[in-house]
Amino acid sequence: MRLALTASFERYGVPLALLMDHGAPWWASRGAAGLTRLGVFLLQQGIRLIYSAVRHPQTQGKVERFHRTLGERLRWGGVPTTLAGFVQAFAAFRDEYNDVRPHAALDLAPPAAHFHPSARPYRPHPPAWDYPADVPVRRIAATGLLHWQGRGYFVSEALRGEDVACVPHDDRLLVQYRHMYVRELHLRTRTSVPLMQPLDRIVLPMS
């Protein structure tokens, strides 16, 4: 998946955000849920991760509708029986869907007539993130733990070796990785829950 996304980013640029569900490879569902290595890769490219509601496919209705259109087209032309056949059928469908087939939502123009590559280039080696000078920074251990005030709290094994900011908020600690809060630590109960919210979605009180 990462190789496919990298090839797309190199060709079309990096998007501002991606909408995804709580399934593999976007979300770690076993054990302590949260970030995957793929999610960390996307965050390093400055992409805002937007997760749909759990068991709520309506959030990504356009994707579901696309799958329906693809299925109908394959059944109409004959479902391939080999991998090479699927490659050929998908390529033909992609060209038809993007460049030929009129879309009612686009005044009967094909999507390619409205597409523009992103101006944000892919960065093979993203620079380190500059956290605010007044916010404590910790490095995530190989086990995925963050050490705070003599105690270890699980954050994410996908973030092992990465620096995160620790933002105190009442009796909690918000763990920030680059442009997103990725974990909320409840200090009194010593529990850790996934958060995955952009910084501008949570308004902290003025100190």
N, C-alpha and C positions, 0 to 999 in steps of 0.2 A: 504493500500500500504506500509506504513512504517513497519508494522509487517512482511509482506512478504519479504521486503528488508532486515530487520534485521535478519530474519531466514536464508536468503541466505548468508549474510555477515558472520554470525556465522559459517556456514558450509563451505563456499568456500573462505572466506577472503574478504577484501575490495578492490575494483578495484581502479586504478589510476584515471580513468575518466569515465563519463557516457555521452552518446550522447542522447539528448532528443529534443522534439519539443516545440512549444509555446502553448501547451494545458494543461488542467488540468490533473494531479495534479502538473505538473512540473513548470507551469508558471501562475501567477495571471493575468488574462486578464481583470477583471472588475476594474473600477476605474483607479487608478494609477498602471500600469502594473509593474511586477517585481517578486521578490522572493516569494515563498510560504514557509510554515513551513517545508514541505518536503525538499525543496531545502536547507534550513538552516540546517536541520538534515544531509544532504549529505555533506555540506561544513564542518560541525563539524567532520566528519569522514575523512577529508582531501581529498575528491573526487573533481576532477576538473569537473565543469559543462560545457558541450559543447552544445550549442543550435543550431539547424539547422536553415536555413533561413526560414522566414515566408512563408507559402504556397508553400513549395518546398520539396515535398516528395522524390525527387531524392537524397537528402542529406543522407537519410537513406534507400538507395536502398536495402541493404541486409535484412532489416526488412520487407520491402514490399514484397520481394521475398519469405521470410519465410512464411508470411501470405498466399501467393498464394499456396505454397506447402502444408501448413496445410489445406487450404480449399479444395484442390484437393484430399487430403487423406481422409478427412471426407466425401466428396461426393462419393468417390470410395467405402468406407466401409459402407456408410449409415449415414446420419446426425442424431445424437441422438435427442430424443424428451424430455428427462428429464435431470435434473441437474446431477443426479448420472451417467447417461449415458455419459454426457460430461466429467465428472471426469475420468471415465474409458477410454474413447476414447483418451483424452489428455495424460493420463499416457502411454497408448500403443504407441501413436505417439512419445512421448518424448523418450522412450526407443529405438524405431526403428530409429528415426532421429539421435540420438546421438551415439548409439552403434552398429547399424547394417548397415544402409543405407550408401553406398559409396558416397563420395563427390568428384566431378571432380576437384575442386580447391585444394583438399588435396591429390592428386594422388590416388584417389579412396579409401582413408582410411576414417573411420567414425570420426566425430569431437572428440569423447571421447579419441581417440588415441593421440590427440595433446593437450588435455586440462590439465592445471596445476593450482591448486588453488593458489590464491594470497597469498603472504607471509605477507601481511599487515593485522593484526588482527583487528577484530571489537572492538571498545572501548565503552562500555556502558556509561562511564563518561569521555568524551574527556577533556583533560586539557585546561586551558585558553590559548589564543593565545598571544604570546609576540610580540607586535608591536614595531617598532624602537623607541628608547628613544626620538629622536628629532621630532617625528610626533605627533601632537595633537590627543588625543583620546576623544571621546564623547560617551555617552550612549544614545541609542535610546529610546525615550519616549514611553509610552503605546499607544499613538496615531500614532506611526510610524514616528514621527518628530525628526529631528536632529536640535539642536539649535547651530547657528553659528553667531557670531558677532551680537547678539541681535535679530536675525531673526530665524524663524522656517522653515525648509525645509523638505518636505516629502521624506522619504527613503523607509521604508517598515514596515508594521505592523507585518510581520513575524519576524522582528528583534527586536521587543520590548524587552527592558531589556538587549540587547546585546551591547557590546562595539565595536565601529568601529574606524578606523583611518581616519583622515581628511588630505588629501594630496593636498595642493594648487598647481595649475597649471594654469598659466596665470590668466584669469578672471573666472576660474572654480575651483571647489573643487571636487576632486575624493574621493569617499567614499569607503574605503577598509574594507571588512569583511573577516578576516583570509587571505586566499591565493588568494582572488579575489577582483577586483573592482566591486562593485555592483550598484553604482549610480554615476551620474555626475550632480553636481549642478552648474547651471549657475548663478553666483552671481549678475550680472548686471540686468538680466531679472527675477531673482528669480524663475527660472524654474528648474524642476528636471526630469531627464530622466534616464531610466534603462540603465545599461552598460554591466554588466556580462562578464567581461574579466579577464582572469588570469593575475597576476602581470607581467609575462614575455611577455605579448602581447602588453603592452604599455611602451614605452621607454620615461622616463621623462628627460628633459635637466639637465645637471650637474649644481648644484648650485654654 
